[in-house]
C-alpha cells in the first residue's frame, strides 16, 4: 500500500482530475482518499476525456469493494493493490479497465530544509568546522560573556568530535549548546522542565533516521500483512506491533538481524534516557551555582480610569475653524468656534443619528443629528488628517457603545498581531506592538490605549515556555490597559504559538472553543513549519484565527502554496457539521496571519532603493503573495489592509536601520531580499461588518530580524435573538426561503449527476435538493448544471423575524450523486434576498481553497408582515458616501430608517458601489475576480472560460 505509486493519498478531486487530464490516455487511473467517507478511497479513471470516480468502501471485516453499476456483482479484496490488480482486467463493471497508473510525484528528501531564517526557529542547522576538517573549531562557538556552563559542555563536545564518526550529528548538538542550551536553562530556572529546545535539536538531528525508519517500516508492515490469517468476526484481533526490545525468536538466528535489532533497542534506550540525563544535569547546575530567578521590577498596573476628554481642530465650511470636543464618559460632542469663549453647540450622543465618512476626501466627515423634534441637521467637518478623522469616529463609536442600553454588543474591536521572534526572548516592553504604534497605518495617540475586546497574538520561533509567554502577555496588557484579560485558548506547535485573550466581561459570551494544529515541515512530519488555529463563537458570531509559518526561501513559492493548501485541508476547526465545507466558509470572520515567508521578486539593490524612497507600490507589484493571489493560487477572496510600511524582514538584530540581506553559508552567500514576510489577511461572510482600522509594524522592537506586525478591526457581531412577540396559542407564522432556479458551472471532467445541500444556523437541519434537471458540457473541462423550482426545497427558518433573518447566511454545497463528494461550496447572505419579489444572486464556488466554479439563481426570503420590525445596529449609523451632492450647511436632513437602509445597502452592493479598504466582502452578486488590494484592477473582466457560458459567449 505504502509503495503503490498510483495511490495519491489525500489530494483533492480537482488535482486528481488535472493529473489525469495531463496523462490524457483512456484507462489512466489513480487512487486517492475519499472526501466524503472516512477510511474509504476514490478510484479516478479517465475515459473519453471524462473522469469517472468510483468509491472503494471497506466492509465490517475490512474487505474492500468498488461501488459499480447495478447488476454487477461486487468483488471483495483484502488489500488495495489486490483490488487494483483485479480491475486491470476487462468486464468488471468499470467504463474501461485500469490500464495506465498515474504516479504521484516524489518529494525530495531535503525539501524545506530551512536554514536561512536567522537562528532557524530553534531548529538547528548543521554546524561545520571552520578552516577545514582538522581545525577542531566550531563556527558559532560561544562568544565572550556567555555563562561558563555552556562553554564547559561545549569543550567536552569538542573532545568527543575527533573520536566520533558522527560529525554531522555533533554539528547539531554544537548548535544546541551554543544557542539553545541557555534558553532551556532559563526555562528550567522559571520552573519549566520540558527542555523543548533539546527535544527540537534531537528531532532535527534524527530526521534522516526518521525517514529511513518510515520507509523500512512501511515495507515490513506490507510483508506482515501478506502472512496475516483471514479475519472473521469471531476471530481475535490481529497482533499489534510489539514495542522495541531485545531480539528473540527465529530472527535472532541471523547475526545481521540480531545486530540490527540490538542497534534499534540501543537507539530507543538512548533517546528515552537522554532527556532525563540532561534535565538532571541542568537541575544540578542550577542548584550548584545558586541560579535564582532574575529580579524584574514589574510596574504596578494603573487603576482603571475614565477616558480623557479629547479635542480635535477642524475646519467648518470654506475657512472657518472650530474645535470638536468628545467626552466619552458624559456622552457629548461640543462644537466651539475659534476665538469664541463659549461652546456654540453641545450635542448629546442620543441625538446623533448618523456619521458619514467621505471617500473622496479621506479627512472629511458629516455629522447628522437631531436639533428639534421632527427636524435634523447635518454638518461637515474637515480634520487635519484621515488618521484624526478615524480617531474621532472611533471615539464616537465607543461613546455610543458605552451609553447604549443593549444587554449584548453589536460591535467589538479585535486586535491581531504576528511576530517571528527569531528564537530570542522578547524585550521587557511590547507597548508599541500591543498599542498599534510604529510605521504604516497606526492608531492615533487619542485612541491607542483604548483596550480592545479581543487580542489574538500569533508568534513564530518563540523560545519561551507556553505558560510563561501567556502570563507575559497578560501582564503587559494589564500594565497598558488596566484590564485583567482572560485566556480563551492557547495552541502551540513547537515554536509556533497562538494566544486568544478577551476582556473579563466577554468571557461568558465565548463558547464552542476549538483548537488545532498542522505540521508542514519536511514531508509534513516536522512542526518547525505549520499552523495553529483557534475557533469559537462570540454570542452568535463565529470566529476563526490561524497563525502559520510557511516554507522559507525566495525560490519556494510553490512549496508555500502547498503549505497553505495542506493547512486549509487538515486544520480541524469550527462546527463539525460544516466539516465538509471549505475552511474559509465555516466562519463569519476568519483571520489568517503569520510568517507567510513570501518574498519580493526583484534585485536586492533595486529593493533597497525603493525602500529608501518609500516607493512601496513598485515593490508590492512584485510581491510573491500578491502575484499568487492574483493567479488565484492562494487566499481566494481574502482581504488585506493597505501596506504603507517597509518590509518587515530581514533586519539586523538590534537595529531597524539596516537590512541583513546576505547570509554566509558553507555553500556560498545566500541572498535574503527584504520582504513583507509577516502578513495579516481576513475573509468574512458577505454583508457582514468588518473594518480594518490599522495595519502596520513597530519600529522599536529589535530583538529579532523580523518586526512585529499588527492590525486592528471593528467587527459587527450578532446576539442570541429573542423574539419580541411571545409565542401564543395561535399557529406561528412561518418565514420561507423559496428558489425559482439555480444554475451551476463546475470545473470538472466528470458527467456525474449532482444535488445541492443547504446548511444554515437558521435551519433545524440540513436540507438537500433533488438531482439536477439539466446538464451540458459545452466547454471542455466544465460541467453546466441546472435545477428548476420543482426540484429545489422550500426552506423554513426556525424564527420568522426580519431582524433575525437579516443576519443569517446560507451555505450551499454541490455534491455528486454517486460519490457524495463536493464539487464546490458557496455562501449567500439572506439580507439581500428578503422581499416579496425574487432577487438574483451570483457567486463563486470554492473547494479546498480552490475556485471550482460559479453559481447563480433567483430566490426570495418571505417574512410575515407582523415580523418585519427591525432595529439599527450600532455599526450601521456610520456609513460611507461619495461627495456627489453636498447639502448646504446646516441643511435639514432626513436619515433613512433601518429597514430603508438595509434595502438601500443591498441594492448598492448589487451595483458594486466603491467600498473602503478593509470592508467585508459584499454580497456575492457580481462575478468579479478578487485581486490583492495593492494591484490595479485589470481592464478585462472574466478570465475563466466557465463564465463565458453565463455571458453567452461562444
ABEGO torsion letter per residue (X at the ends): XAABAABAEABBAAAAAAAAAAAGBBGBBBBBBBAABBGBBBBBBBBGGBBBBBBBBBBAAGBBBBBBBBGBBBBBBABAAAAAAAAABBGAGBABBBABBBBBBBBBAABGBBAABEAGGGBBBBBBBBGEAAAGBBBGBBBBGBBAAAAAAAAAAAAAAAABABAAAAAAAAAAAAAAAAAAAAAAAAGBAAGAAAAAAAAAAAAAAAAAAAAAAAAAAAAAAAABBBBBAABBBBBBBBBBBBBBEAAAABAAAAAAAAAAAAAAAAAAAAAAAAAAAAAAAAAAAGBBBBBBBBBBBBBBBBBBBBBBBBBBEAABBBBBBBBAAAGBBBBBBBGBABBABBBBAAABABBBBBAABAABBBBBBBABBGBBBBBBBBBABAAAAAAAAAAAAAAAAAABABABBABBBBBBBBBBAGGBBBBABAAAAAAGBEBEBBBBAAAAABBBABBBBBBBGBABBAAAAAAAAAAAAAAAAGBBBBBABBBBBEABBBBBBBBAAAAAABBGBBBBBBBABBGGABAABEBBBBBBBBEABBBBBBBBBBBBEAAAAAAAAAAAAAAAAABBBEBAAAAABBAAAABABBBBBEBAGBBBBBBAAAAAAAAAAGBAAAAAAABAAAAAAAAGABGBGBBBBBBABBBAOBBBBGBAABBBABBBBAAEBBBBBBBBABBBBBBBBBGBBBBBABBBBBAABAABABBBBBBBBBBBBBBBBBBABBBBABBBBBBBBBBABBBBBBBBABABBBBBBBBBAABABBBBBBBBABBBBABBGBBBBBBBAAABBBBBBABABAAAAAABBBBBBBBBAAAGBBAEBBBBBAAAABEABBBBBBBBBBBGGBBAEBBBEBBBBBBBAAAABBBBBAAAABBBBBBABBBBBGBBBBBBBAAAAAAAAAAAAAAGBBBBBGBBBBBBABBBBBBBAABBBBABBBABAAAAAAAGBX
